């Protein structure tokens, strides 16, 4: 529907939300908004589509455009548009939010500018501005970087020598994390957001409460931003369990150590993990500087010790 038709169909506020957040809209809601005309069963879908396609197909000789067709008529709808004064305030607020949430990106602001141009100067002026803006953005470094990230993320599911050999990832049902500091709490947040039950271990009650508090704050931030409901928040937090001892590690499939960069401390931790974790459990360290061979030197489990260094904040940046 683009930057000019969508605001005229669902209103400026809703259209900006859809364009700037890319939140999916389900069928019934789309119908209520006017994005789709009707929701039908799979059995009726093809016949309904054919009937409607014939209805909007130009019937006059030469295929001259009909101005009553939806893609033309929607450009002139105004019943869903907010008054101009209110619209300007909506655009002002949207720009402030975009700069706050993505200060280094220009395309959200450009998108808002294009929508505003169409509201203030008319849909055709908006379409021209959209075309000019697209040509400028498509040659930007941001465009190239986002395309690279898009394909790189998808390439992780196809790794030469691994996925093409029929290897199947080991199933992980429960994860334990040692250390509830900035990194440990971020990793715990990322895991429970992915529906993994997580055990968070600390050395004393004070540190444990602080670690759980950091996880809670990470999730509450999502609630405040409208990215998570209160019900989902409570359900997600229920996946986290805080402990002071290793007793709960007997059935974990993966342990991630995220304590301070101290060789002797990490060596002691991995020696303890070897005694408390099941033989199949993967033992991972979030270290960024210490040799893994040195960390596992005092164990007999070098074959299952790996590095898993998360980028910070771990629950925001999907990179290990």
C-alpha positions in Angstrom: 0.0 0.0 0.0 3.0 2.3 0.4 3.4 5.6 2.2 0.5 7.3 0.5 -2.4 4.8 0.4 -1.9 3.2 3.8 -2.4 6.4 5.9 -5.6 7.1 4.0 -6.9 3.6 4.7 -6.1 3.1 8.3 -5.2 6.7 9.5 -1.9 8.4 10.1 -1.2 7.0 13.6 -1.8 3.4 12.7 0.0 3.6 9.4 3.2 5.0 11.0 3.1 2.3 13.6 2.9 -0.4 10.9 5.6 1.2 8.7 8.1 1.9 11.5 7.7 -1.2 13.6 6.7 -3.8 10.9 4.3 -5.5 13.3 2.2 -8.1 11.5 -1.5 -7.6 11.3 -3.8 -10.6 11.4 -6.7 -11.2 9.1 -9.6 -10.1 11.3 -7.8 -7.0 12.5 -6.8 -6.1 8.9 -10.5 -6.4 7.9 -11.6 -4.2 10.7 -9.0 -1.6 9.7 -10.0 -1.7 6.1 -6.7 -3.2 4.9 -8.6 -6.1 3.4 -12.2 -6.1 2.2 -13.3 -9.5 3.5 -11.9 -12.6 5.2 -13.0 -15.9 3.7 -12.4 -19.5 4.2 -9.8 -21.4 2.2 -12.6 -23.1 0.2 -14.0 -19.7 -0.9 -10.6 -18.0 -1.5 -10.0 -18.7 -5.2 -13.5 -18.0 -6.4 -13.7 -14.8 -4.4 -10.4 -13.6 -5.7 -11.4 -14.3 -9.3 -14.7 -12.5 -8.9 -13.1 -9.4 -7.4 -10.2 -9.4 -10.0 -12.8 -9.3 -12.8 -14.6 -6.5 -10.9 -11.6 -4.2 -10.9 -10.2 -5.1 -14.3 -10.6 -2.2 -16.9 -13.2 -3.2 -19.5 -12.9 -0.4 -21.9 -10.7 -0.6 -25.1 -7.1 0.4 -24.7 -7.0 -0.4 -21.0 -7.3 3.2 -19.9 -7.1 3.6 -16.1 -10.4 3.6 -14.2 -10.4 6.1 -11.4 -12.8 4.0 -9.4 -10.3 1.2 -9.0 -9.0 0.8 -5.4 -5.4 1.7 -6.1 -6.4 5.0 -7.6 -9.5 5.8 -5.4 -7.6 5.1 -2.2 -5.2 8.0 -3.0 -8.1 10.4 -2.5 -9.7 8.9 0.7 -9.7 11.4 3.5 -12.2 10.1 6.0 -9.5 8.3 8.1 -7.1 11.2 8.1 -6.6 13.2 11.2 -7.1 17.0 11.0 -3.9 18.7 9.8 -3.0 20.3 13.1 -3.4 17.0 14.9 -1.5 15.3 12.1 1.5 17.6 12.5 1.7 16.7 16.2 1.6 13.0 15.3 4.5 13.4 12.9 6.4 15.4 15.5 5.9 12.7 18.1 6.8 9.9 15.6 10.1 11.7 14.7 11.0 12.0 18.4 10.4 8.3 18.9 12.3 7.3 15.8 15.3 9.3 16.8 15.2 7.9 20.3 14.9 4.2 19.2 17.1 4.3 16.2 19.4 7.4 16.5 21.8 6.2 13.8 19.2 5.4 11.1 17.9 7.9 8.6 15.2 5.9 6.8 12.6 6.0 9.6 12.7 9.8 9.5 12.6 9.8 5.7 9.6 7.6 5.8 7.8 10.0 8.1 8.8 13.0 5.9 7.3 11.2 2.8 4.1 10.4 4.6 3.8 14.0 5.8 4.4 15.4 2.3 1.5 13.4 1.0 -0.8 14.6 3.7 0.2 18.3 3.4 0.8 18.6 -0.3 -1.4 15.8 -1.7 -0.8 12.2 -2.7 0.9 12.8 -6.0 3.4 15.1 -4.3 4.0 12.4 -1.8 4.5 9.7 -4.4 7.2 11.9 -6.2 8.9 12.5 -2.9 8.8 8.8 -2.2 10.5 8.0 -5.5 13.2 10.6 -4.9 13.8 9.4 -1.3 14.0 5.8 -2.5 16.7 6.6 -5.0 18.7 8.4 -2.4 18.4 5.7 0.2 19.1 2.8 -2.1 22.7 4.1 -2.6 23.4 4.7 1.1 25.8 2.8 3.3 23.0 2.0 5.7 21.0 0.3 2.9 24.0 -1.9 2.0 24.6 -2.7 5.7 21.0 -3.7 6.4 20.9 -5.9 3.3 24.2 -7.6 4.4 22.7 -8.2 7.9 19.5 -9.6 6.4 21.3 -12.2 4.3 24.0 -12.9 6.9 21.4 -13.8 9.5 19.7 -16.3 7.1 23.1 -17.7 6.1 23.6 -19.0 9.6 21.1 -21.7 9.0 23.2 -23.0 6.0 26.8 -23.7 7.1 29.1 -25.5 4.7 30.4 -28.7 6.1 27.7 -28.8 8.8 24.1 -28.3 7.6 24.9 -29.8 4.2 26.1 -33.0 5.8 22.8 -33.8 7.5 24.0 -33.0 11.0 21.2 -32.2 13.4 21.7 -29.7 16.3 21.7 -31.2 19.7 18.4 -30.5 21.6 18.7 -28.1 24.5 15.9 -28.2 27.0 17.4 -26.3 30.0 20.3 -23.9 30.4 22.3 -22.8 33.4 24.2 -19.5 33.7 26.9 -18.7 36.2 27.1 -15.0 37.0 24.2 -12.5 37.0 26.2 -9.4 36.1 25.7 -7.4 33.0 26.6 -10.2 30.6 25.0 -13.0 32.6 21.7 -11.3 33.1 21.6 -10.3 29.4 22.2 -13.9 28.3 19.6 -15.1 30.7 17.1 -12.5 29.3 17.9 -13.6 25.7 17.3 -17.3 26.6 14.0 -16.9 28.5 12.8 -14.7 25.7 13.4 -17.7 23.5 11.4 -19.9 25.9 14.3 -21.7 27.4 14.1 -22.5 31.2 17.1 -20.9 32.8 18.9 -21.5 36.1 20.9 -18.4 37.2 23.6 -19.2 39.8 25.4 -16.6 42.0 27.7 -16.7 45.0 25.4 -15.1 47.5 21.8 -13.8 47.9 22.8 -10.1 47.3 24.3 -10.8 43.9 21.5 -13.3 43.0 18.8 -10.7 43.7 20.7 -8.1 41.7 21.1 -10.5 38.8 17.4 -11.4 38.7 16.6 -7.7 39.1 18.6 -7.0 35.9 16.7 -9.6 34.0 13.4 -8.2 35.3 14.4 -4.7 34.3 15.3 -5.9 30.8 11.8 -7.4 30.4 10.0 -4.5 32.0 11.7 -2.2 29.4 10.0 -4.2 26.7 6.6 -3.9 28.5 7.0 -0.1 28.7 7.9 0.1 25.0 4.8 -2.0 24.1 6.8 -4.9 22.9 5.6 -7.3 25.6 2.3 -7.6 27.5 2.2 -7.9 31.3 0.9 -11.4 31.0 3.8 -12.4 28.7 6.3 -10.7 31.1 5.1 -12.8 34.0 5.2 -16.0 31.9 8.7 -15.2 30.7 10.0 -14.4 34.2 8.6 -17.7 35.4 11.2 -19.5 33.2 14.0 -18.1 35.4 15.1 -19.7 38.6 17.8 -18.3 40.9 20.1 -20.7 42.9 23.2 -20.5 45.1 24.3 -24.2 44.7 25.0 -26.6 41.9 22.3 -29.1 42.9 19.9 -28.0 40.1 22.5 -28.6 37.4 22.0 -32.3 37.3 19.7 -32.1 34.2 20.9 -29.1 32.3 22.0 -29.4 28.6 24.1 -26.3 28.4 26.0 -24.2 30.9 27.3 -20.7 30.1 29.9 -19.2 32.5 29.8 -15.4 32.6 31.9 -14.5 35.6 34.9 -12.0 35.8 38.0 -12.7 33.6 40.0 -14.6 36.3 41.8 -17.7 35.1 41.9 -19.6 38.5 38.2 -18.8 39.2 37.1 -20.1 35.8 39.2 -23.2 36.2 37.6 -24.0 39.5 34.1 -23.4 38.1 34.7 -25.7 35.2 36.1 -28.4 37.5 32.9 -28.1 39.6 30.7 -28.2 36.6 32.3 -31.5 35.5 31.2 -33.0 38.8 27.6 -31.7 38.8 26.5 -31.6 35.2 25.4 -34.6 33.1 28.0 -36.1 30.7 26.2 -34.8 27.6 26.1 -31.2 28.9 28.0 -28.6 26.9 30.2 -26.3 29.0 30.5 -22.8 27.6 32.5 -19.8 28.6 31.6 -16.2 27.7 35.2 -15.2 28.0 36.6 -12.8 25.4 40.3 -13.0 26.3 41.2 -16.3 28.0 42.3 -19.5 26.1 39.7 -22.2 26.4 42.4 -24.8 26.8 43.6 -23.0 29.8 40.1 -22.7 31.3 39.5 -26.5 30.9 43.0 -27.5 32.0 41.9 -29.0 35.3 39.1 -31.0 33.8 38.7 -34.2 31.9 36.0 -32.6 29.7 38.0 -30.6 27.1 36.0 -32.2 24.3 32.8 -30.4 25.5 34.1 -27.0 26.5 33.4 -24.2 24.0 33.5 -20.5 23.7 30.2 -18.6 23.6 31.0 -14.9 23.7 27.8 -12.8 23.4 27.8 -9.3 22.2 26.4 -6.9 24.8 23.6 -6.3 25.5 23.0 -10.0 24.8 19.2 -9.7 24.7 19.4 -6.9 22.1 22.2 -7.9 19.7 21.7 -11.3 18.2 25.4 -12.1 17.7 27.6 -14.7 19.4 
